Amino acid sequence: MISKLIQRIQEKNAPIVVGLDPMLSYLPAFLLEKAIDDYGETLEAAGEAIWQYNKAIVGAVHDLIPAVKPQIAMYEQFGVPGLIAFEKTVNYCKEKDLIVIGDVKRGDIGSTSAAYANGHIGSVTVGNTELRGFHEDIVTVNPYLGSDGVKPFVDVCREQGRGIFVLVKTSNPSSGEFQDREIDGRPLYELVAEKVDEWGKDAMDGAYSEVGAVVGATYPEMGAVLRKKMPHAYILVPGYGAQGGTADQLRPYFNEDGLGAIVNSSRGIICAYKDQKYSDFGEDRFAEASRQAVIDMKEDINRIF
Amino acid sequence: MISKLIQRIQEKNAPIVVGLDPMLSYLPAFLLEKAIDDYGETLEAAGEAIWQYNKAIVGAVHDLIPAVKPQIAMYEQFGVPGLIAFEKTVNYCKEKDLIVIGDVKRGDIGSTSAAYANGHIGSVTVGNTELRGFHEDIVTVNPYLGSDGVKPFVDVCREQGRGIFVLVKTSNPSSGEFQDREIDGRPLYELVAEKVDEWGKDAMDGAYSEVGAVVGATYPEMGAVLRKKMPHAYILVPGYGAQGGTADQLRPYFNEDGLGAIVNSSRGIICAYKDQKYSDFGEDRFAEASRQAVIDMKEDINRIF
């Protein structure tokens, strides 16, 4: 999957991913009003509204980008109707030939991690029929439980040609509470990075591994170190834009050849219509505002090369 | 919620929780066959089979126990139909007046963690209507992202009278890869335990906090240390039975008064009918085998006091 992701990044000349994290407060009012007219003030209305929002945005930007990253929490909060919207979004993105990175941050042990892996990037068997629960291509994984938690995902990656991004150094202010603490003279996130490198050796796909890493844009000096520690890992970089990361901070995450990293923007794209800069589009043309924000983000990122 | 849990533990004289982790391979063959007859070899059949399995077991054991712990991965692997089975299971357990601990191990940052918290133990608002996505009373939480990831859950606990168990030291063999590494002379899991104690101070519910901890039964010497480090945290103890933990190892997790911990068994209860010890029940009476296994587990645990 990682070689396919790289191919798409090169075709689109866009090492970027659009985060589909639809909070209800992000939506133009008319979308939720319409859904409430149809379904009442229900979870179904919330699911329908975020699905319509996603569909419009993906429809407007899919030709510009290689991948999307739906954040499952934003759907899961609405229970089953929310997860139906997640499923529709994933499947629609795949119809549009986008690579789908499920931001699920799952992690458990043994057969439980295997269940998450099978459900999101692998398959399950019912009777003699192989089926897919959800349909992402890549998922994010939490490493706190160690190899027992991550290896079942790596097995699925290897067997089914899928990918994972393991949380190494996250973009949030308190990420240092545990991740930065020194162990034998180096921070915990470096230990995790070494494990990512080790796990990834069993699942190479060309020059890179199916096992990538998440490293926040907000810590560029750490990005430089981690880029070297994990030579085969693609790095998913959250935190650009709304979280405060700038393009200038992103160079260390990439290799010399411009590969090795993919930068996420969520709010900056899907909420562009609320930004002063794109206010001319207005609420009705929110998806066009998102398209312009993607064009601007591509330009901003590509000027660092 | 933690005071309610304690009350139920005392009423039932059972500091135990039954883990509802239904792998298809655990089910008596007739249950899946019946579901496939009705729904074909589909995700819906898998969801229906595990729901019928759970319903029979919960129906047979609910009067003996204070709580259940469904492992969401086992449902999520079957996509939306699996999560419908999860929802039915949670709601049925609540009808039976059981406390439901969703073993979801979620953890993200800021508004994303808030979305998970709202979806599983809190509520969401659609228009002017407050709704619940899923309906657990307590969930498990992964701490790798630090306070930004955990505090949104603590806020919901405090506001809505719900609870969390934060992963501190997990029961799996490789849990030491990161959790046991020494930082300033003490292992990472102790640092996490100190944070659990700190987070919990904002959400007291009687003598204990709504913020509890997960500490595996397989590491009793660590259990003793952690019991002292987190005086207000209830400890959820996985790893008893099938994972190798014995009752003798459990004493350190409890306080002198017999409170302070709740021990989980999953396979040992829900798969009892496959155990030589309970083979007289046969496949047809799998739920009665589970009931006998709960009775035996209660006796085994209670002899340590």
HADDOCK unambig.tbl for C-alpha pairs under 7 A between the chains (distance, minus, plus):
assign (segid A and resid 41 and name CA) (segid B and resid 126 and name CA) 5.47 0.50 0.50
assign (segid A and resid 41 and name CA) (segid B and resid 127 and name CA) 5.78 0.50 0.50
assign (segid A and resid 41 and name CA) (segid B and resid 129 and name CA) 6.09 0.50 0.50
assign (segid A and resid 42 and name CA) (segid B and resid 126 and name CA) 6.40 0.50 0.50
assign (segid A and resid 46 and name CA) (segid B and resid 126 and name CA) 6.60 0.50 0.50
assign (segid A and resid 73 and name CA) (segid B and resid 112 and name CA) 6.03 0.50 0.50
assign (segid A and resid 73 and name CA) (segid B and resid 115 and name CA) 5.71 0.50 0.50
assign (segid A and resid 73 and name CA) (segid B and resid 116 and name CA) 5.42 0.50 0.50
assign (segid A and resid 74 and name CA) (segid B and resid 112 and name CA) 6.82 0.50 0.50
assign (segid A and resid 74 and name CA) (segid B and resid 115 and name CA) 6.00 0.50 0.50
assign (segid A and resid 76 and name CA) (segid B and resid 116 and name CA) 6.93 0.50 0.50
assign (segid A and resid 76 and name CA) (segid B and resid 119 and name CA) 6.29 0.50 0.50
assign (segid A and resid 77 and name CA) (segid B and resid 115 and name CA) 5.38 0.50 0.50
assign (segid A and resid 77 and name CA) (segid B and resid 116 and name CA) 5.76 0.50 0.50
assign (segid A and resid 77 and name CA) (segid B and resid 118 and name CA) 6.11 0.50 0.50
assign (segid A and resid 77 and name CA) (segid B and resid 119 and name CA) 3.58 0.50 0.50
assign (segid A and resid 77 and name CA) (segid B and resid 120 and name CA) 6.98 0.50 0.50
assign (segid A and resid 77 and name CA) (segid B and resid 133 and name CA) 5.58 0.50 0.50
assign (segid A and resid 78 and name CA) (segid B and resid 119 and name CA) 6.12 0.50 0.50
assign (segid A and resid 78 and name CA) (segid B and resid 133 and name CA) 4.51 0.50 0.50
assign (segid A and resid 79 and name CA) (segid B and resid 119 and name CA) 6.52 0.50 0.50
assign (segid A and resid 79 and name CA) (segid B and resid 133 and name CA) 3.75 0.50 0.50
assign (segid A and resid 79 and name CA) (segid B and resid 134 and name CA) 5.31 0.50 0.50
assign (segid A and resid 80 and name CA) (segid B and resid 80 and name CA) 6.72 0.50 0.50
assign (segid A and resid 80 and name CA) (segid B and resid 83 and name CA) 6.66 0.50 0.50
assign (segid A and resid 80 and name CA) (segid B and resid 84 and name CA) 6.56 0.50 0.50
assign (segid A and resid 83 and name CA) (segid B and resid 80 and name CA) 6.64 0.50 0.50
assign (segid A and resid 84 and name CA) (segid B and resid 80 and name CA) 6.56 0.50 0.50
assign (segid A and resid 106 and name CA) (segid B and resid 106 and name CA) 6.92 0.50 0.50
assign (segid A and resid 109 and name CA) (segid B and resid 172 and name CA) 6.79 0.50 0.50
assign (segid A and resid 112 and name CA) (segid B and resid 73 and name CA) 6.04 0.50 0.50
assign (segid A and resid 112 and name CA) (segid B and resid 74 and name CA) 6.84 0.50 0.50
assign (segid A and resid 115 and name CA) (segid B and resid 73 and name CA) 5.71 0.50 0.50
assign (segid A and resid 115 and name CA) (segid B and resid 74 and name CA) 6.00 0.50 0.50
assign (segid A and resid 115 and name CA) (segid B and resid 77 and name CA) 5.39 0.50 0.50
assign (segid A and resid 116 and name CA) (segid B and resid 73 and name CA) 5.43 0.50 0.50
assign (segid A and resid 116 and name CA) (segid B and resid 76 and name CA) 6.94 0.50 0.50
assign (segid A and resid 116 and name CA) (segid B and resid 77 and name CA) 5.77 0.50 0.50
assign (segid A and resid 118 and name CA) (segid B and resid 77 and name CA) 6.13 0.50 0.50
assign (segid A and resid 119 and name CA) (segid B and resid 76 and name CA) 6.29 0.50 0.50
assign (segid A and resid 119 and name CA) (segid B and resid 77 and name CA) 3.59 0.50 0.50
assign (segid A and resid 119 and name CA) (segid B and resid 78 and name CA) 6.11 0.50 0.50
assign (segid A and resid 119 and name CA) (segid B and resid 79 and name CA) 6.52 0.50 0.50
assign (segid A and resid 120 and name CA) (segid B and resid 77 and name CA) 6.99 0.50 0.50
assign (segid A and resid 126 and name CA) (segid B and resid 41 and name CA) 5.46 0.50 0.50
assign (segid A and resid 126 and name CA) (segid B and resid 42 and name CA) 6.39 0.50 0.50
assign (segid A and resid 126 and name CA) (segid B and resid 46 and name CA) 6.59 0.50 0.50
assign (segid A and resid 127 and name CA) (segid B and resid 41 and name CA) 5.79 0.50 0.50
assign (segid A and resid 129 and name CA) (segid B and resid 41 and name CA) 6.09 0.50 0.50
assign (segid A and resid 133 and name CA) (segid B and resid 77 and name CA) 5.59 0.50 0.50
assign (segid A and resid 133 and name CA) (segid B and resid 78 and name CA) 4.52 0.50 0.50
assign (segid A and resid 133 and name CA) (segid B and resid 79 and name CA) 3.77 0.50 0.50
assign (segid A and resid 134 and name CA) (segid B and resid 79 and name CA) 5.32 0.50 0.50
assign (segid A and resid 144 and name CA) (segid B and resid 144 and name CA) 6.14 0.50 0.50
assign (segid A and resid 144 and name CA) (segid B and resid 178 and name CA) 6.74 0.50 0.50
assign (segid A and resid 145 and name CA) (segid B and resid 170 and name CA) 6.79 0.50 0.50
assign (segid A and resid 145 and name CA) (segid B and resid 175 and name CA) 5.11 0.50 0.50
assign (segid A and resid 146 and name CA) (segid B and resid 174 and name CA) 5.47 0.50 0.50
assign (segid A and resid 146 and name CA) (segid B and resid 175 and name CA) 5.40 0.50 0.50
assign (segid A and resid 146 and name CA) (segid B and resid 177 and name CA) 5.65 0.50 0.50
assign (segid A and resid 146 and name CA) (segid B and resid 178 and name CA) 6.47 0.50 0.50
assign (segid A and resid 147 and name CA) (segid B and resid 174 and name CA) 5.99 0.50 0.50
assign (segid A and resid 148 and name CA) (segid B and resid 174 and name CA) 5.81 0.50 0.50
assign (segid A and resid 170 and name CA) (segid B and resid 145 and name CA) 6.79 0.50 0.50
assign (segid A and resid 172 and name CA) (segid B and resid 109 and name CA) 6.79 0.50 0.50
assign (segid A and resid 174 and name CA) (segid B and resid 146 and name CA) 5.47 0.50 0.50
assign (segid A and resid 174 and name CA) (segid B and resid 147 and name CA) 5.98 0.50 0.50
assign (segid A and resid 174 and name CA) (segid B and resid 148 and name CA) 5.81 0.50 0.50
assign (segid A and resid 175 and name CA) (segid B and resid 145 and name CA) 5.10 0.50 0.50
assign (segid A and resid 175 and name CA) (segid B and resid 146 and name CA) 5.40 0.50 0.50
assign (segid A and resid 177 and name CA) (segid B and resid 146 and name CA) 5.63 0.50 0.50
assign (segid A and resid 178 and name CA) (segid B and resid 144 and name CA) 6.73 0.50 0.50
assign (segid A and resid 178 and name CA) (segid B and resid 146 and name CA) 6.45 0.50 0.50
assign (segid A and resid 181 and name CA) (segid B and resid 183 and name CA) 6.56 0.50 0.50
assign (segid A and resid 182 and name CA) (segid B and resid 183 and name CA) 5.92 0.50 0.50
assign (segid A and resid 183 and name CA) (segid B and resid 181 and name CA) 6.56 0.50 0.50
assign (segid A and resid 183 and name CA) (segid B and resid 182 and name CA) 5.92 0.50 0.50
assign (segid A and resid 183 and name CA) (segid B and resid 183 and name CA) 5.41 0.50 0.50
